[in-house]
Amino acid sequence: NAGVMQNPRHLVRRRGQEARLRCSPMKGHSHVYWYRQLPEEGLKFMVYLQKENIIDESGMPKERFSAEFPKEGPSILRIQQVVRGDSAAYFCASSPTRSSISSDTQYFGPGTRLTVL
Amino acid sequence: QQQVKQSPQSLIVQKGGISIINCAYENTAFDYFPWYQQFPGKGPALLIAIRPDVSEKKEGRFTISFNKSAKQFSLHIMDSQPGDSATYFCAASVSGTYKYIFGTGTRLKVLA
């Protein structure tokens, strides 16, 4: 059973460009979460999605950031007009359908390291 | 009130020793407390988790101790090994709210 997959693993963008980060959850998981980790810091929640729905985006910056989880295909975190402060590791996590007590556990992908020049 | 405070920031332990990492929280609604291990360049991997209905949970060399009245929980790594050298994060969540609140991490180094 493959784990959470993220690509690309490393992404370099110049200021003003767009960054697209992709996340495929574990098989059987219908919940996706995005977190951001700045150097030497803990992970900060950004957004929680289910298929075709944004459930909680309270951690997303109001501008330039958006996320989606379409019916088919991976979840996408999109950052428009990137700035140097967006440089960070972005982690995706997934969890199973919330029908059992174990559904609180989130499984993390390897992350995408975004560098903005 | 949403913070999880983690200490120490860094820890050096001799091989075979006990590593202890502490976390404290304020929000009494938190009811799920996982610990994650992260190696450089990798994603966090779940180590062990506990709910507040138990005071201790052990899995191999890893033990979580939970003190509900003090709103504190800690990770103990027994017989620490150089391969345990990593950054450890505690986290907390409220069932149904879906998001984890992470501590700031502890960088553990186990000397051979």
Interface residues (C-beta under 8 A of the other chain):
Chain A: V4 Q6 H31 Y33 Y35 E41 G42 L43 K44 F45 Y48 I55 D56 S58 G59 F91 R98 D104 T105 Q106 Y107 F108 G109 P110 G111
Chain B: Q6 Y32 P34 Y36 K42 G43 P44 A45 L46 A49 F89 S93 S95 G96 T97 Y98 K99 Y100 I101 F102 G103 T104 G105
